[in-house]
Structures are given as structure tokens and as C-alpha cells.
Amino acid sequence: MKQLSGLDAAFLHLELPEMPMHIGALHLFDLPPGYRGNFYDNVKAHVANRVHLAALFTKRLANLPMDFANPVWVEDTEVDLDYHIQHVVLPGPGSMAQLEACVGRLHSQLLDRSRPLWEFHVIEGLKSGQWALYTKVHHAAVDGVGAGTLARVLLDPTPELREFPSATGHDADPPGMGRMVAGALRHTAEQYWKIVKTLPAAARAAGALVLPSRASGSKGIAGVKKRFTPGPRTPLNVAVTSQRSFAMVRVPLVEAKAVGKAFGGSLNDAVLAICSAALRRYLAAKDALPGEPLKVLMPVNLRAEGDAKLNNQFSFALSSLPTHRGGARERMEEIVQASTSMKSTFSKVKSALPTDLPSLGVPWIMSGIASLYHRSRLANRMPPLANVLVSNVPGPQAPMYMAGARMASFYPLSIPLHGIALNITVMSYNGALDFGLTACRRALPDLRELAKYMSEAHLELMALLKETELTENVTVMPLRRRAAGKGARSAPRSRATVTPLPLKPRAGKTAGRAKRAARAAA
């Protein structure tokens, strides 16, 4: 028995039918020539041999009387793999657009809280000959970094299956109500004591926020107000429905790193530059581009080095997304400057940020607030705290395998919220950046258009590097295209999953390409 932390439980209390609180991933798999058996059956057997390696697979929720405090995790002795691992067949012709639509529908459905909070869907019927695996787990059980830990349990570094020790005994009987209540009261007392101990650090952090910030160029309370000013209203910032849309984008990791390095920034800055340019074009096409920058909300990892727990250990940081700038160079420079300021501010308060709090009465309060916010439709009227969610999660940089098949991609899915109808999550895997765009279908029915703009935004950044010769001594390598036929090794090329090629223009072509990119950006 283990009580959920305050951050873990928040994803339960805030969940609504219109706002499911699970995260997921879409993987494409290449089956080798002569593959034996059915991939669905093999995946089910593969998972069955490993469910005991992660508590997520075998733990379910148990509520306290009248929900007076956060629920606890208890052992589920009868995990039904036929329910948790399901088989889906796409209709013909089995395009990537159909796969994205299928995954969007699956991501719209709430998880059953009477069971362990996870589902796998093995999908066949792709015209590429590949199989797909869509995984879904509740955010109450795992965060983005924890999902990477879970992937390392499920996946193998070679086609050969790893051997694991057999499952040991576990508690067959659920804890009694008295034990659960006593545990909740003890947990609450511990959290109050932690608050008392961290008050000095919290006071220092609050003081640091209002001290002059050399990186941001702002001082005192005025600087704090500037950081937390709401974003402009856009079509992205509305109350969401229960239906989700999903789209994929892939760019080479080495190219994105080159962009960040060339401007004195990071890989995450390059990700934000791609998002900024794409959102500028998307909103401009709808005659809804604000004259001020968008605000981006980003999860920030709070884990200690080497912490491999699955639970949630993160906070959020706000930064600017300069969609009001017409030039790629100006956007990139402004993003690097804003990121430097945000990192400086966050480093001052990170040690004082909690991931757990006392939970007496919290389920009533948070659930009531979430329900009221939904019924009042305040998201359609209030200035948004942020316009878009963007998350960048590091993943394995070598090929991984499942049930003997090679994993070709790692596209993440996440959570749109009331007031923030678009979530862009990025996972780096085996030399690629896999962007997963998850949105409210009503707010963004044309999500594949945004995905196309993201691919074009990456090409624009690479053109800028070539034009200004910032890539000196940097080797830019393309991702391998998928060859036609069975057994190929990477994701197929489609409109929404364009793999940008390295720019090697013939003489006289560079200037023309730069002009076209400038016109598109404007």
C-alpha cells in the first residue's frame, strides 16, 4: 500500500470526461524477414513476462472513506491482459493519416479506474507493412521521465529477449480501511512537517524572484509581473471537448542540435524555434496571429540524478514564444534570451518546489474547482496563463526492440487542458526528434496542417544556418528514408511525418530558397 503524492493525485482530482489525464506514445515497429508468429500475440506474451517489473502494471487505486484524502495504490492480483492489451486493425488503405486518427480516438477515452491504469493497443493494417503500438498510462502513475524508465523495462537493446527473474510473492489481501486511514493521517502529518522545514528555503526563493535579474534585464516586482503576464487570446485557448486529434512530425536530432548550438542555445531552444515558426504560420492562416508573443508552459524535471522512479517529479516554467517576429533569426535569438532568463529564475526556486503536500480535503476541493471551471466555461473568457504546452523528453539513442521487432519511432502523446487546447511533446530516439502533437479536435481539426508547418519551420532554420555559414565544421546528416518493401528500418515519409533532408543546394539556388523562406515566414 502506498498513498499517492499530492502531484500524482492532482491528475486524478482534475480529470474530467472532457479532460482525460493520461499520457501515451505511438511506436512503429519493423518486423524482420521471416518473423515468426503474430505480433499481437507476441507482444502480449512479452508484456506478461514483465508485468512484475513495474508497479504500474499491477497496482490499482483504492479510495479512502468519503475521499477525505488522496487514494492509495494497492495490489491487483487479477490483471486481465486480454483487457489491457487490445488488437486493432486499420481499414484500408492503412495510411499514416488513418493511424493518427485512430490513435486520436483511442487517446480520447478515459482509463478504467477500477483496474491498473494502463492500456496497450497493437495496431495492424498499415500499408507500409509495419505494425504500431499505442500505449496509454495515467499521469497519476508516471511522468514523462518515468515513462522513459518504463520503456527501458519493456524494450530490449537487441532482438533477443532479455531474461528476468520470475515474480515473487505479493500482498494478496488489500489493506483494511483502518490501515488506509491511519496511513493517510500519518502521511498528512509528515507533509506538514516538511512544509515547516522548507519554509526558510521557500522564503529565500520568494526573495530571489523579486531581486534584480541580470539575465532577464528586469528588476523587482516588475520583473515578476512581466514573467507571469497572461498570454494573448488565440483559437488555441478555449475550453476543450473530450475528442482528441493527433499528428506526428520527425526531424533529425543532429540538425536540431546544430541549430541550438549555432545560436548559443540548446536543443530545447531549437524545439521552441520550430514550434514558434509553425504556430506563427498556423495562426496567420486563420487571421488570428497576435501582435505580441505567445506564452509557453514547459514541464521542468525535479528529479535527483539517477532517480528512476515512475512517479511525478516535475514543476512548470513559463517562457515567451516570439510568434510576433517575422524572421527566423530574430525568433531564435529571442528564444535563447528568454530561455536563459527562465533558467536563471527557475534555478533560484527549484529547491523549494514541492511535489507532495498534505491531502486532507484536497480531493473535494480540487475536484470541485475542476468541475466549476468546466461548467462555467471560464476558459473561453479568461486571459490564458499560457497559450501552448511544450515538453522535451530525452529518450534512448540506440535502436530498441520489442517481441523481436525493431522500434522505428517514439511519438509521444500528452494532455490538452481547458484553456490550452494544444500540447506538443517531443521525444528524442535513435538520432531523431519525434514530435507528438495532441489537441482538442474541435479547436484544431486541421492539426496535420500545423505538423506540415513544423517540418517547414525546421527546413527554414537549416536554410538560415547555410545562408549565414553558421554550420561551419558541423556535419549535417539526414535520417535514412524508409525503403519500400518489408523489413525497412525507419518511419515512412508522409505529409505530416516529413523527414527534412540536408540542404545541399546547387550553385545559384541558395538565395532563391532563402527568399522563399522569408516570404513564407512573413
N, C-alpha and C positions, 0 to 999 in steps of 0.2 A: 504494500500500500504506500502510495506517495501522493501528497497533495500538490495540485498544480500551483505554480508560482503565479504572482499577480499578472505578469506579462503573458504567460501561457493562457491563463483563464480569460484574459481580456478578449481573446479571439473567439471564445465561446459566448461570452456575455454580449458582444457586439454583433454577433451573427444574426442575420435576418434572411428570409427566403430571397429577398432582393439583393442580399449582400453575403453570399457564401464566403466562408473564411478558410478555404483550403487553397493550397498551392499544388503545383504539379510540374510535369515535364513530359515532353514528347521526344521519343527516341526513334530513329530509323535504324534498322538492322539489315546488314547484308549477309545472307546465308551463303556459306561456301558451297562450291560444286559438290554434288553427292551428299548433301546434308541428309541425315537420317532422321526419320520421324516427323511429327507435326510440331511446328514451332510453338503453338499454343500449349500443347501437352507438355513439351519440354520445359517451357517457362514455368508452368505450374509445378512440375517436379523440382525444378531448380529452386524456386522460392520455398517450397515445402521443406527442403533440406536446410534452409537458413532462417526460418521464422524465429527460431530461438536466439538468434544472434543480436536482435534489436528489439527492445521492449515495445516499440511502436506496433509491431505486428501482433502482439498477444495481450496488450493492455486495453481495457475499455474504461469508460467513465462510470463512476458511482457518485450520485448526488447526496449531499447532506440533507437532513430534515429541513423542509421549508427553504432549501437553498440559502441558509443563513451565512454560508461561507463557500469558498471555492470547492469544486468537486475533487475527488481523488482518483488516481489510477489504480485499478485492481486487475488481477489476472483473469483472463478469459480462457477457460480450459477447453472450449469447443470452437476453435477458429475454423470457419467454414470456407475453405479455399475455393470451392465452386462458386461461392458468392463473391468473394473478394477479388478473384481473378477471372475476368469475363472475356468472351470471344466476340469480336465484332468483324463483320465482313462489309467492306465498302461496295456500293453499287458501281457498275461500270460507268466511265472507263477507268476509274480509280486515280483521279488526278490529285495533285497536291492541294488544289483549292477544295476538293471534296474532303480530303483528310483534315484540313484546317477547320472546315465547317463541322465535321463530325466531332473533333476534339472540343470545339467551342460549345457544342450541345452537351457533351459529357461534363465539361467544366461548369456548366450551369446548375448541375444537380447537387443538392445537399448530401453530405455523408450521413449515414445512419448512426446516430449516437448510441444506440443500444449495442453496437458492435465495435471492435477496434477500428480506429478512424483512418482507414486507408482502402484504396481500390486500385487494381491494375486492369487495364483493358488492352488486350492483344489484338491488333488490327491487321487484317489481311485484305488483299484485293487491289493493292497499288499496282498501276501499270508498269512501274519501274521494276517490279519483281521483288521489291523489298517488303519486309514486314515492319510494322510500327508498334510501339508500346507507349501508351499514355498512362502515367502514374499520377495518383491523386492522394494527398495526405493532408490532414487538418493542420492548420498553422498552430493550433494549441499544442501539438505534439512535436513540431520540428520547425526550425527557421531555415533560411537559405543555406547557411554554412552547415547546419546539421543535416540538410538534405544531401550535401556532398559527402558527409560521413556515411549516410545511409547507402549512397550509391557505391561506395567502396566495399560495403558489406555484400551487396547484391551482385556486383560486377567482378569479373576476373581480368587479370592483365594478359592472359593468353587464352586461346580457345579451349585449353584443357581445364576442366572443372577443378576448383580447389577442394581440398578435403578439410572438413571441420569436425570438431568433437560433437558427439551426439548431445541432445538436450538433456539437461539434468532435471531433477525434480523441482517442482514449484508449488506454491501455496494453492492447494485445491479448493480450500474453503475461503469465500470472501470474508473480509473483516466485518466484525459486528458493528452495529450502529454506535455503541458506546465507544468503541475504539476509534471510530472515524471522528466522532465529535471531540473526543479528547485530543486527537491529533490536530484537528483544526484549531482548537484553543491554544495548544502548545505552539503551533506554527505562528499564530497571530501574536502571541507574546514575544516570540523570537524576532519577528519583524519590527515590532515597536522598539525593542532593544537595539536593533540595528539602526533604526532611524535616529535614536538618541546618540549612538556612537558616531554617526556620519554627519551630525549637524555642523561641526566645525568645518569639515570639508565642503559641505553644501554652502556655508556662508562664504568661504573663500571663493568658491566657484561663482556665486552670485556677484561678488565684488569684482571678479575678473571680467565679467560681462560688461560692466559699466566703466572700466578703466580704458584709457586711450588704447586703440588698436592700430599699431603701425602698419600691419598688413592690409587692413581694410580702409585705412585713411579716415575712419570715423571715430568720434570721441563720445564717451559718457553715454547717457540715456539716449541721446540722438542716434548713436550707433546701434544700440539695441533695437530702437524703433525701426531703423532702416532695415535691419536684418529680418524683422518679423512683420513687415508690412504685407498685407494680403496681396495676392496676385490679381491681375485683371480678370474680368469675366470673359469666358470663351465658351464655345459649344461643348468643350470637354468637361465643363464644370457645372454639372446638373445632377439631379437625383437619378440613381441608376435603377434599372429593372433587373429581373432575375436572369435574363438571357445574355450570354457571352459570345463575343466574336474573338477570333484568334488568327494571327498571321505570323509568319516566320521570315527572318532575314539572316543572311550569313555573310560575313566579311572576313578576310584573312587577318589573323591575330598580329602577324609581324607588321602588316601595313598600318594597323591602328596604333600599335606601339610606336612606329616611326613617326606618326603624326604627333602624338603626345610628346615624344622626346624632342622633336624639332622645335616645338614652341615652349620648351622648358616646363612642360606639364607631365601628366601621367596618362596611362591607358584610360582611366576613368574620364579624364578631360576629353580625350578623343571620342569616347562614347557619348558624352554630353554634346559635343560639337555635331555629331551625326544626328542626334535627337533634335537639337536646336534647329538645324537647317531643314530637316524633314517637317517639323511642326510648323515652321515658318511657311513653307510651300503649301502644306495642307490647309492651314487656316487662311492663307491668302486666296487659295482657290475657292474658299467659301465666303470671301469678303468679310472675314471675321478676325483679321490679324490685328492685335492690339498695337498701339504705338509705344508700349512700354514692355520691358522684359517679362517673360513668364517666370513663375516660381516653381522650382523643382524640389520635391521631397525625396530624400535618399536615406535608406537604412544604413546605419554605421555599426560595424561589428564591435561588441564589447568583450569578446572572449579573451581569456588569457592565452598566451602562447601554448599550443599543444592541447588545448581543451577540445575534446572530440564529442562532448555530449550533444544530444539531439535537440534539447530544449531551446527556447528562445532566449538569446542573449544579445540584444541589439537595442539601439535607440535610433532616433531620426535626426537628420540635419537638413536645414533649408539653405538653398542657394538660388542664384539667378540663372536664367536661361535666356541669352540675348537674342531672342527671335526678332527683335525690332531692328537688328543690324542687318544690312543687305549684303555685306561682304563676308566671305568665309574667313579671311584673315582677322577681321575685326571681331567676329564671333569667337574664334578660337582664343585670341588674346584676352578677351573679356572673361571667358570661361576659366582660363588659367588663373587670372587675377581673383575672380570670385571664389574659386576652389581654395586658393591659398588663404584667403581671409576666413573661409568656413573652417578649414583645418586648424587654423590658429585659434579660433574661438572654441571649437569643439575640444581641442586638447586641454583647454583650461577647465572644462566642466566634466570631462569624461569620467574621472574617478568618482564623482559624486552622483552619477546617474544610477538609479536603482533598476533592477529587473524583477524585484519582488516587493510586495507591500502587504500590510495587514488586509485580511479579506472579509472581516465581519461586515455583513450587509452589502458588500460590493456587488454580488450578483443582482440584487434588486435594483441598486442604483444604476449600474451600467446598462442593464437590460432595459430599464425604464427610459433612460436617456436615449438609447439607440432607437427604441420604438417611437418615442416622441419626435425625434429628429426626422425619422422616416415619414410619419403620418403628417407632419406639418409642412413637408416639402421645403424646408428651410434651405436646402442645398441649391434650390433654384433661385433664391433671392439673396442669400448672404454672399459677401465677397469671399472667394476661396482662399483658404490658408495657403494652398499650393495648387498649381494647375495640372501637374503631372507627377506620377511616381516613377522613379528610375532607380534600378538596383543592378549592381555589377558583382557577380559572384565568381570567384576563381574555381576552375574545375581541373580535372586530370589532363595532362598534356601528352599522354600516350594512348594508343588505341586500347579500348576496353571491350570486353566480351560478355555475353550472357547466353547461357544454354548453347554454347559453341558458336554463336553468331557474332559477327563484328559490329559494334555500335558505331554508326556513321554520324550521328548528330546528338545534340543535347539541348533542345529548345525548351526553356523554362516557361511556366505559366504562373501568374500570380493573381492579385486581388484588386479589382477596381472598387472604389468606395463611393458613397454618396458625396457628391461634390468633386470627386476626382475619378472620372469615368475611364481613364486610360492608365494602364500600368505597363511599363517597359522594363523587362528583366533580361539581363544578359548573362550567359554562362560561357566561359572560355573552355574549349575542349579540343585537344589534339590539333593545335595550330589554327583554330577558327574561333571567331566570336559568334555565338549563336544567340540572336535576338529573338525573344518571345514577346509579342505584343498581345496583351489581353485587355479587352474593353467591353463596356456595355454595348450590346448590339444596337440598341435604339440610338444611342448617342453617336456611335461610329459604325454605321452599317457598311461603310466603304473602307474598312481597315486595311485591305490589301493595297489601296492607293497610298496610304501612309507608309506601308512597307516598301513600296516602289520608290517613294521619295527618300527613304533611308538609304537604299542602295545607291541612288543618285548622289546623295549627300556625301557618301564615302568616296565616290569617284571624284567629286568636286574637290575634296580635301587632298586627294592624291595628285590631282592636276595642279593644285596650288603648290604642293611640295616640288613637283617637277619644274614648274614655272620659275620658282624662286631659288631653285637649286639647293633646297634645304635637305635633300636626301643624299647629299654627298657622303660617300663611304657607307651608305645604308643599302643593303641588298633587299629589294622588294620582290617577294616570291608569291606567285598565285597559288590558291588552293587548287588541287587537282580536280578537274571536271570528272564527272561520272561517265565512264564509257558505257555505251549501250550494251545491253546483254546481262546475263546472270552473273552474279559474283563480283560486280563492280564495287568500288570501295568508298565512295562518298556520296553526299546528297545530290539528287538530281537538280538540274537547273530549271527554274520556273520563274514566272514574273515576280512572285513575291519572295523567292529564295535565290535571287541573283547572286552569283559569286563574282565580285568585281575582279577584273583582270588587271595585271600590272600595266601601267601606261608606258608604252614604248612607241611613241608616235614617229612616223616618218618625217623627214625634214619638211618644214613648212606647215605642219599640222598643229603644232603646239599652240600658236597664237589663236588659231580658229577655235580650238577646243576651249581655251581659256575664255574667249569672248562668249561662246555659247553657255558656259557655266555661269558667267557673270549675269547674262540675261535671264537665265533660269532662276538664279538666286534673287534677282530683283523682282 
